[in-house]
Amino acid sequence: MQQMTGINAIVTQANTIVAKILPTLAPYVAIIINGVQLIATVGAIWSIKQFGRKPINLFGNIGLAIVDIIIGILFIFQPSESVLGYVIFALLIVYMLIYGISIGPSVWMYVPEIIPAKIVPFATMTNWFGCSLCVIFTPMAIKANDDNPFPVFFFFGGITLLFFILNFFLMV
């Protein structure tokens, strides 16, 4: 679930994605969004303790899905050096904030609490395998659509909505 929100696709492709809409800002995007995620992750300690893992994960699922889908819609309009470009950049920052205070850290705490210790390494391997798939296939998907990433954002948004439904009914 954590990887299929699109986090590593955004982390690894942020400069490329923003270069198409705000070329002068592109060299700084990775530093900015990852700094935002770092700060948000520090805030996760408080939010997870205050609200619990399930509400935080549900918030993360719905928030990330909405942001993914809105970014996908905005990319349909082919923004270039326009207000839409800055809106997309702002939404990438919002995405990193939501991820950093929710799904990013909470999954690493939740998994060892619900499965036997001998299965935790397999769960971790599965998580990193999902990361690898996202990092490998996202650039291909973007290139396949004339360098427009909107299908990628719709895909991750749809998957994240599906995880919201699954977590709502199945998460302990």
Backbone bond lengths (Angstrom), bond angles and torsions (degrees), N, CA, C in turn:
res aa  C-N    CA-C-N  psi(-1)  N-CA   C-N-CA  omega(-1)  CA-C   N-CA-C  phi
1 M - - - 1.457 - - 1.520 110.30 -
2 Q 1.301 115.99 -45.76 1.462 120.51 -174.96 1.530 111.10 -57.94
3 Q 1.309 117.46 -44.26 1.462 120.19 -177.29 1.528 112.34 -77.44
4 M 1.316 116.97 -31.07 1.465 120.20 -176.63 1.522 113.23 -79.05
5 T 1.332 117.26 4.67 1.464 119.45 169.38 1.519 109.79 -76.26
6 G 1.336 116.69 -17.44 1.455 121.83 -179.58 1.513 113.30 99.63
7 I 1.313 118.25 9.64 1.460 121.39 -174.49 1.521 112.12 -56.93
8 N 1.315 117.65 -48.89 1.462 118.39 -176.60 1.517 112.53 -76.25
9 A 1.310 116.76 -23.48 1.462 119.02 172.00 1.523 109.24 -65.55
10 I 1.309 116.74 -40.64 1.464 120.71 179.14 1.526 110.74 -71.52
11 V 1.317 116.91 -44.37 1.464 119.70 -179.06 1.528 110.78 -60.93
12 T 1.327 117.71 -43.89 1.465 119.83 -176.14 1.525 113.55 -82.53
13 Q 1.319 117.70 -23.57 1.468 120.33 -175.85 1.524 114.04 -110.79
14 A 1.321 117.95 3.66 1.467 120.49 -175.16 1.526 112.12 -56.99
15 N 1.322 117.30 -45.76 1.467 119.20 -179.61 1.528 110.93 -60.94
16 T 1.322 116.88 -43.23 1.467 121.36 -179.90 1.523 110.90 -64.89
17 I 1.323 116.34 -43.32 1.463 120.73 -178.55 1.533 110.36 -64.81
18 V 1.315 116.66 -46.82 1.460 120.30 -177.47 1.533 111.17 -73.08
19 A 1.328 118.51 -28.53 1.469 121.33 179.39 1.521 111.49 -58.23
20 K 1.314 117.37 -30.15 1.464 121.50 -179.65 1.531 112.53 -74.65
21 I 1.327 116.24 -25.40 1.469 118.65 -175.01 1.528 113.00 -112.09
22 L 1.337 117.00 -29.41 1.471 121.80 179.32 1.531 108.69 -141.17
23 P 1.333 118.22 74.41 1.465 120.65 -173.30 1.530 114.79 -57.20
24 T 1.313 118.38 -33.76 1.466 119.49 -178.62 1.527 112.27 -71.95
25 L 1.323 117.32 -23.83 1.462 122.08 -179.40 1.530 112.23 -89.76
26 A 1.315 116.88 -20.98 1.469 121.90 -172.04 1.529 114.91 -51.44
27 P 1.340 120.44 -42.85 1.470 118.78 -177.71 1.533 114.47 -62.08
28 Y 1.323 117.36 -19.29 1.464 121.46 -174.86 1.533 113.53 -102.85
29 V 1.310 116.18 -7.36 1.465 120.72 -172.15 1.523 112.41 -60.92
30 A 1.314 117.99 -48.22 1.469 120.48 -177.28 1.526 111.05 -60.02
31 I 1.315 117.05 -41.91 1.462 120.61 179.76 1.524 110.26 -64.51
32 I 1.324 116.52 -43.15 1.465 120.77 -177.35 1.526 111.06 -66.21
33 I 1.339 117.04 -52.94 1.464 117.99 -174.33 1.522 112.38 -69.67
34 N 1.329 117.80 -34.23 1.461 118.92 178.11 1.523 111.39 -73.39
35 G 1.322 117.68 -31.89 1.465 120.36 173.11 1.517 110.97 -64.22
36 V 1.328 115.67 -41.18 1.472 120.53 177.51 1.524 109.80 -61.94
37 Q 1.338 116.57 -43.74 1.462 119.15 179.99 1.529 111.09 -64.01
38 L 1.293 118.16 -39.81 1.464 121.23 177.99 1.525 111.07 -59.86
39 I 1.319 116.38 -47.42 1.465 120.58 179.37 1.530 110.34 -63.06
40 A 1.328 117.14 -42.60 1.463 120.97 179.76 1.528 111.10 -63.56
41 T 1.318 117.18 -37.42 1.464 120.28 -179.13 1.520 111.02 -63.96
42 V 1.311 117.09 -34.94 1.466 119.97 175.39 1.532 109.49 -62.29
43 G 1.329 116.93 -38.86 1.459 120.98 176.95 1.514 113.52 -68.52
44 A 1.334 116.39 -18.85 1.461 119.72 -179.56 1.521 112.34 -65.16
45 I 1.297 116.48 -29.93 1.466 119.64 179.26 1.520 109.62 -56.53
46 W 1.312 116.58 -46.35 1.461 121.41 178.90 1.526 111.31 -69.00
47 S 1.352 117.62 -47.14 1.466 120.11 -173.90 1.528 112.59 -65.53
48 I 1.311 117.31 -39.06 1.469 120.16 179.80 1.525 110.26 -68.22
49 K 1.315 116.67 -40.84 1.470 120.30 177.99 1.529 110.78 -66.37
50 Q 1.320 116.25 -39.67 1.466 121.69 -176.86 1.526 112.60 -71.76
51 F 1.342 117.79 -43.11 1.463 121.15 -170.77 1.530 114.74 -110.45
52 G 1.311 118.59 -19.19 1.456 121.40 -178.69 1.516 112.20 92.50
53 R 1.316 115.66 164.72 1.463 120.83 -172.84 1.530 113.59 -70.75
54 K 1.318 117.73 -44.82 1.470 119.41 -176.75 1.529 111.85 -63.42
55 P 1.334 120.18 -51.77 1.465 118.62 178.70 1.530 113.12 -59.52
56 I 1.328 116.62 -37.30 1.461 120.13 179.42 1.524 110.10 -66.44
57 N 1.331 117.22 -42.61 1.470 119.48 178.31 1.522 111.54 -66.03
58 L 1.315 117.64 -40.91 1.471 120.14 178.35 1.532 110.56 -63.43
59 F 1.332 116.21 -43.22 1.463 120.06 176.00 1.530 109.93 -58.85
60 G 1.328 116.48 -45.28 1.462 120.51 179.33 1.518 111.89 -61.61
61 N 1.334 116.46 -45.29 1.469 120.01 179.82 1.519 111.74 -59.21
62 I 1.307 117.26 -52.29 1.461 119.85 -175.25 1.533 110.64 -70.02
63 G 1.325 116.75 -40.24 1.464 119.97 179.61 1.523 112.32 -63.44
64 L 1.331 116.44 -46.78 1.472 120.11 -179.65 1.521 111.22 -66.72
65 A 1.323 117.05 -38.96 1.475 120.20 178.56 1.519 110.48 -61.39
66 I 1.316 116.77 -45.89 1.469 120.63 -179.15 1.527 110.66 -62.65
67 V 1.327 116.51 -45.52 1.467 119.86 -179.40 1.526 110.25 -63.83
68 D 1.339 117.54 -44.95 1.472 120.76 177.93 1.529 111.05 -56.14
69 I 1.296 116.44 -48.31 1.467 120.65 -176.22 1.536 110.69 -66.65
70 I 1.317 117.70 -40.63 1.474 119.69 178.16 1.525 110.41 -64.12
71 I 1.333 117.66 -42.90 1.471 119.84 177.76 1.525 109.80 -61.25
72 G 1.342 116.94 -43.22 1.459 120.03 177.51 1.515 112.32 -57.87
73 I 1.325 116.65 -44.09 1.472 120.95 178.86 1.529 110.14 -62.53
74 L 1.318 117.33 -44.15 1.466 120.43 -179.19 1.528 111.85 -63.15
75 F 1.329 117.32 -36.18 1.463 119.82 179.07 1.529 112.62 -69.98
76 I 1.306 117.91 -21.56 1.469 119.82 175.82 1.529 110.05 -61.07
77 F 1.333 116.76 -32.61 1.466 121.02 -178.14 1.526 112.98 -80.43
78 Q 1.336 117.33 6.98 1.460 122.95 177.76 1.536 112.74 50.67
79 P 1.309 118.18 58.55 1.467 119.57 -178.48 1.527 111.47 -68.24
80 S 1.287 117.21 138.51 1.462 120.24 173.85 1.522 108.01 -146.60
81 E 1.333 115.00 120.50 1.466 121.69 179.36 1.529 112.33 48.22
82 S 1.326 116.14 38.86 1.461 120.12 -179.13 1.522 109.48 -123.59
83 V 1.307 114.01 -179.16 1.460 119.73 177.07 1.529 109.82 -59.11
84 L 1.327 117.43 -36.44 1.465 120.23 179.22 1.531 111.37 -60.32
85 G 1.303 117.47 -34.66 1.463 120.74 176.99 1.515 111.46 -61.37
86 Y 1.325 116.73 -42.92 1.464 120.73 178.49 1.526 111.09 -69.92
87 V 1.321 117.02 -33.37 1.468 120.51 176.62 1.531 109.48 -65.31
88 I 1.337 116.35 -43.51 1.469 119.73 178.16 1.526 110.04 -62.15
89 F 1.314 117.64 -44.00 1.463 120.58 178.28 1.529 110.57 -60.81
90 A 1.318 117.54 -43.55 1.469 121.18 177.78 1.526 110.69 -62.32
91 L 1.337 116.92 -39.30 1.469 120.05 177.98 1.529 111.83 -67.09
92 L 1.314 117.76 -33.14 1.470 119.83 174.66 1.525 110.38 -63.82
93 I 1.322 116.98 -37.18 1.464 120.76 176.45 1.530 110.05 -66.80
94 V 1.323 116.95 -43.63 1.468 121.03 177.37 1.527 109.61 -60.86
95 Y 1.325 116.71 -42.70 1.465 121.91 177.98 1.528 109.97 -55.35
96 M 1.334 116.62 -48.70 1.457 120.62 -177.77 1.537 111.38 -66.32
97 L 1.320 117.11 -34.76 1.472 120.19 175.60 1.527 110.66 -63.14
98 I 1.329 115.74 -49.17 1.468 119.83 -178.74 1.520 110.29 -61.97
99 Y 1.326 117.02 -46.62 1.465 120.31 179.78 1.529 110.71 -61.11
100 G 1.326 116.09 -44.59 1.462 120.32 -176.42 1.517 114.56 -65.20
101 I 1.344 117.26 -30.71 1.470 117.89 179.83 1.524 112.69 -96.22
102 S 1.322 117.28 -1.31 1.462 118.07 -175.57 1.527 111.92 -128.15
103 I 1.292 116.62 -99.44 1.464 122.32 -170.14 1.521 112.88 -62.73
104 G 1.324 116.96 -36.47 1.465 119.85 -178.52 1.519 113.05 -49.00
105 P 1.313 118.73 -64.23 1.463 119.36 -178.18 1.530 114.70 -84.84
106 S 1.322 118.63 -30.92 1.467 118.82 -171.91 1.520 113.26 -67.32
107 V 1.311 117.44 -32.54 1.474 119.69 -179.83 1.524 110.55 -64.38
108 W 1.346 116.33 -38.23 1.460 119.27 -179.27 1.530 111.66 -65.91
109 M 1.316 117.20 -25.16 1.469 120.44 177.50 1.525 111.01 -88.37
110 Y 1.309 116.59 -34.61 1.459 121.93 -173.76 1.531 112.61 -72.01
111 V 1.312 117.17 -45.48 1.468 120.90 -174.50 1.529 112.47 -56.57
112 P 1.331 120.63 -50.12 1.472 119.23 179.60 1.531 113.42 -64.48
113 E 1.324 117.02 -17.81 1.461 119.87 179.38 1.525 112.61 -81.37
114 I 1.327 117.89 -21.22 1.461 119.52 -173.61 1.528 114.31 -111.44
115 I 1.335 117.64 -10.52 1.464 119.20 -179.98 1.525 109.67 -125.49
116 P 1.326 116.45 158.14 1.472 119.37 177.97 1.537 111.12 -62.45
117 A 1.309 115.93 148.64 1.467 122.11 -176.50 1.528 112.69 -56.16
118 K 1.337 117.23 -34.32 1.474 118.56 -177.30 1.535 112.04 -70.67
119 I 1.332 118.37 -15.30 1.467 121.57 179.72 1.527 111.77 -94.97
120 V 1.319 118.23 -15.06 1.470 121.77 -178.14 1.531 112.08 -56.24
121 P 1.340 120.01 -43.27 1.473 118.01 178.16 1.537 112.76 -60.71
122 F 1.325 117.75 -36.44 1.468 120.78 177.48 1.529 110.06 -66.09
123 A 1.318 116.57 -41.43 1.467 120.31 178.02 1.531 110.55 -63.15
124 T 1.316 116.93 -40.58 1.462 121.03 178.03 1.522 110.34 -65.20
125 M 1.319 117.02 -42.50 1.459 120.78 177.83 1.533 110.78 -61.16
126 T 1.314 116.42 -41.51 1.462 120.98 178.99 1.530 110.28 -62.56
127 N 1.312 116.39 -41.23 1.459 121.03 178.15 1.529 110.62 -59.68
128 W 1.321 116.95 -47.77 1.465 120.12 -178.86 1.530 111.63 -71.83
129 F 1.310 118.22 -28.64 1.458 120.57 174.09 1.532 109.80 -64.66
130 G 1.339 116.44 -42.53 1.463 120.67 175.79 1.519 111.33 -61.23
131 C 1.319 115.96 -39.23 1.466 120.70 176.58 1.527 109.89 -60.31
132 S 1.315 116.55 -46.49 1.467 121.11 -179.43 1.522 111.56 -59.99
133 L 1.321 116.51 -44.13 1.465 119.54 178.96 1.531 111.45 -60.16
134 C 1.318 116.32 -44.95 1.473 120.12 179.83 1.521 111.43 -62.55
135 V 1.325 116.24 -44.08 1.467 120.52 -177.18 1.532 110.80 -68.16
136 I 1.319 117.53 -35.27 1.468 120.84 -179.00 1.522 111.63 -75.66
137 F 1.332 117.22 -45.12 1.460 119.70 -170.92 1.530 115.12 -88.71
138 T 1.322 118.83 -21.91 1.465 119.67 -178.86 1.531 112.78 -60.79
139 P 1.338 119.88 -47.78 1.469 117.88 179.26 1.538 112.21 -61.11
140 M 1.318 116.24 -36.00 1.472 119.75 178.10 1.524 111.18 -64.78
141 A 1.318 116.13 -42.05 1.472 120.38 -179.85 1.524 110.96 -65.89
142 I 1.308 116.80 -38.35 1.468 120.31 178.48 1.525 109.90 -66.60
143 K 1.329 117.18 -45.96 1.477 121.27 178.96 1.517 111.51 -62.21
144 A 1.323 116.85 -37.49 1.465 121.03 -178.09 1.523 112.32 -64.92
145 N 1.311 116.98 -18.55 1.463 120.99 -178.73 1.530 110.90 -112.74
146 D 1.311 116.41 42.89 1.469 121.88 178.75 1.523 112.43 54.74
147 D 1.309 116.39 41.73 1.467 123.51 178.57 1.525 114.33 62.04
148 N 1.315 117.13 21.66 1.467 120.46 174.95 1.530 107.77 -104.62
149 P 1.335 117.99 119.65 1.463 120.49 -173.88 1.527 115.80 -83.68
150 F 1.343 119.10 8.33 1.466 117.99 -173.41 1.526 113.72 -58.71
151 P 1.361 121.25 -38.45 1.475 117.50 178.71 1.527 113.00 -63.65
152 V 1.322 116.19 -32.38 1.471 120.51 179.24 1.527 110.02 -63.71
153 F 1.337 115.99 -44.59 1.461 119.36 179.81 1.530 111.33 -67.30
154 F 1.325 117.66 -37.97 1.471 120.08 176.46 1.531 110.55 -64.58
155 F 1.337 117.07 -41.67 1.462 120.92 179.04 1.521 110.70 -59.88
156 F 1.334 116.51 -53.10 1.464 119.45 -178.23 1.531 111.37 -65.77
157 G 1.312 117.80 -36.30 1.468 120.54 176.68 1.517 111.61 -62.90
158 G 1.333 116.55 -43.63 1.467 120.86 178.75 1.517 112.18 -64.50
159 I 1.322 116.79 -44.46 1.473 121.29 178.38 1.531 110.13 -61.74
160 T 1.326 116.22 -41.90 1.463 120.17 -178.61 1.530 111.12 -67.48
161 L 1.326 117.30 -35.36 1.480 119.71 173.39 1.529 110.79 -63.14
162 L 1.309 116.15 -40.79 1.467 120.45 177.05 1.532 110.37 -60.73
163 F 1.319 116.69 -42.57 1.465 119.66 177.87 1.526 111.90 -66.42
164 F 1.328 117.19 -31.82 1.465 119.46 174.81 1.529 109.56 -58.97
165 I 1.327 116.17 -47.34 1.469 120.75 -179.25 1.532 110.43 -63.06
166 L 1.331 116.64 -47.11 1.473 120.00 179.42 1.534 111.18 -61.16
167 N 1.328 116.78 -45.64 1.468 119.62 -179.87 1.524 111.73 -66.12
168 F 1.315 116.85 -36.08 1.463 119.72 179.21 1.533 110.61 -59.14
169 F 1.318 116.85 -42.38 1.466 120.59 -176.04 1.521 114.34 -92.93
170 L 1.330 118.56 -27.49 1.461 119.59 -171.25 1.519 115.91 -111.55
171 M 1.314 118.11 -20.91 1.451 119.75 -176.08 1.529 111.01 -72.11
172 V 1.314 114.47 134.00 1.461 120.63 -179.13 1.521 109.22 -73.02
